[in-house]
Amino acid sequence: MNPATVTGSQLRQFRQVGFNRISIGAQSFHERELEILGRIHTAQETLSCFRAARDAGFDNISLDLIFGIPRSDLASWQATLEQAIGLSPEHLSLYNLTIEKETPFWMLQQQGKLGLPDEDTQSAMYHTGVALLTQAGYEQYEISNFARPGCRSQHNQIYWRNAEYVGLGAAAASYIRGCRYTNTPAVEEYIFGFASNPVQEDALYPATVVTIEQLDCAAAMGETIMLNLRMLEGVDLTAFQRRFGAALEE
């Protein structure tokens, strides 16, 4: 949920129809850092959104935060963490800013103009986050994710276990029967694709799909290991052997 694009009335409606958990894209509590990231919300709007969600009856709220923002430092990151902890959300995700190729940030980085914190500072930011959240009673159950007891993200754990999932909507990805496919990112094309080509019961994937990747056993094994290792519990050896018919050691 983007803090700038939701109202208290909408939050109440979401809760009334059955939604019971929301994740708010706070990213930072510093206006300058939000501007650098190109976010359309302010820190105050994040606070207002969080309080409105509580007022609407949500008792399971997650906050997303980003560290390693250009021209940020350890002190500003610690202040963001402390403000987030002060709200007492049930879950927090701390993501290290990743620079993707051909983006404006990537182009600035190529020109030496981005001003990212150095690697040691970003490492210190991560470890500071782990320490502060652990002290505040959150369990780190995955590389980037922290939760109060009983409040782990069920949704994300499906990805980390490399289990099957269905993605609904434009640009959404699905992973079914070893096949990963992605819907068209064009909203109208997605809508009209379903209208003109209803999904058949025996269809492998809908007509709105634009990319398809069939994973062989070796690729599925590799991805399962990699994703499982993001989690505190690591790889479940019994589940791995049951799924692939081979022991991990093999």
N, C-alpha and C positions, 0 to 999 in steps of 0.2 A: 504494500500500500504506500502510495506517495502521499506524504503529509499535506501537500498543497492541494490535492484534488479530491478531498473527501469532506463531507459535512457530518455534523452530529446526527442529523436526521437519517442520512444514509447508513451510518454506523448502527443506529437503532434498528433500521430495517434489516441489515445484514444479520444482526443478532437474532431478530425475531424469526427469520426464515431458517435459522439453524446453524449458521456459521459460528464456530466457537473458538477459533484461534486466528489471530492476524499477525503479520510480520510488517513492521513499519520501517521503511528505508530512511533512517535518520542520517546515516553516514558520518556526520560530524555535528558538534554543537558550536562551531565557530563560523560566523558568517563569511569570512574571507575564504575559508576552505571550501564551503559550499559553492561559493561563486567560482572558485578555481575548477571545481568538479563539474560546473555547468548545471547544478541542481536548480530546480525552479522553486524550492521551498526554503524557508528560513528556519533557524533554530527554534524560534518561538512557535512556528507552525507545528514543528515536531512535538513540542511540549503540549500544545493545545490538542493535537490529534491524539496523543497518548491519553490525556485526561478525558477527552470526549469518548474514547473507546472504553475506558473504565466506567464512565457514567452510563454508557450504553449496555453495560453488563458483561463485557469481556474480562474474564479472569485468567486468560492465557494469551499474553502478548509477547512478541519477540521484537527486538531492535537489531537492525543491521548497522554496523559501523565499519568504516574504512580507515586503515592506517597506511602510512607511506605516501600521503598526499603531498604534491609539490609544495615546497616552501613551508611545510609543517615541521614541528620538532617534538621531542619527547614530552616537553612540558604541556604543549597544546593537546597532545594525544591523551596524556594522563588526565587533564581537565575534562575532556570528552568522556572518558571512562567513568570518572567520578560522578559526572552529571547523569550518565546513563544508569549507573548503579543506584543513584539517589531516587530514581523513578521506581525502582524495584520491579523490573519486568521479570517474567518467568523464564525468559530465554534471551540469549544474546549471540550474535554471529559477528566475529571479528575477521574482516577480510583484508588481506594485503593488496593494495592497488596493483593491478596487472596492466601493463601497457601492451595493447594489441596493435599489430601491424596496420599501417595505412590510416590510423586514427590521428586526430589533431595532436594528441599527446605524443604519439610515436614520432610524428614529424618534428615536433619541438625537441624531443629527446635526440633525434638525429642531428639537430642543429646546435645541441648543447645548451638549449634555453629552457629546459623543463624544470630544473631545480629540485629533483627528487632528493629526499634524505638519503645519506649514504647507507651502504649495506649494514654496517654495524649499528647505526641508529634504527633502521627498520627492524633489525633483530632485537634490539633493546625494547622497541615498541611492542613487539609480539610478546616477549617474556614479561613485560610489565602488565600487559593485558591478562596473561595467564595468572600472574601473581595476585593482582587486584581482584579478579573475579573469583578466584579460589578462596581468597580471604573473606569475600562477601558471601560465601556459601554456595557458589555455583560449581557444578561438576563439569569438567572438560571431558566430553565424551567423544569428541572428534576434533581434528586439527584446528578448525576454526569455530567450533560451536560449544556453547556452555549452557547448562540448564539447571533449574531448580529440580529437586527430586520429583520424578514422575512427569516432567515437562520436556523431555527430549522431543525433537521434531520427528514424528513418525514418517512424514512425507520424505524428508531428506534421507532417512535411514534406508528407504527403499533403493535410492540411487547407490548408496555406499555398499549395500549388499549385492548390487548388480542384479536386482530382481526386476520383474516385468512391471511396466507402467504404461498408462495411456495418456497421451497429451491431447487436449481439446482446445481448438482455437487456432488462429493464424500463427504460423511460425512455431507451433508446438511440436515437440518431439515425442515419439513413442518407442518402446522397446518390447516387442512381442515375439515369442518363439524364435529368439536368436536374431531377429531382424530389427534394425533401428531405422526408423523413417521419420521424415520431417514434413510438416504441412507447409503449403505456400505461405510466404509472409504477407501477401497481398490480401487485405481483409475482404474486399468485395469478391475477389477470385475464390476465396475460401467459402464464402457464403453461397455464391452461385454454383460452385462446384458441387456442393451437397444438394442444392435444389434441383440441379439437372442430372445428377448421378447419385441417387440414393445408395447408401451402403448396403451391399448384399450380405446375407448371413454368412456365406461361405467365402467372402472376399478376404484376401490376406491383408489388404490395407485400403483405405478410402481413395477416391479419385482426386482428392485435394493434395495428395502427396507429391513432393517435388524431388526429394532425395531419398535413396534407399541404400542401406548398407547391411549385407548379410554377414554376420560374424561366424567364422569357423570355430572349432572347439579350442584351438590354441589361443586365438584372440580373446575368446570369452574367458578362458582360464586366466590369461594375463590381466585382463581388465578387472576380473573379480578379485585377484590378489591385490592389485594396485588400489582399488577402491576400498577393500576391506582394511587395508593398512592405514587408511585415514582415521579409522575408528579406534577408540580406546581398547576394545576387545581384540582387535586384530582379526586374523583369519580363523574361522571355525573349521578345524581340520576334518571333523566328522561331516559337517554339511558340505564341505568342498568335495570330499570323496563321494558322497551320496549324489551330488549334482553332476560330477564329471566322470565318475567311474574310475578314478585314479587318485592315489594319495598325493598330497602336495609335494612330498619328498621325491616323488617320481618325475 
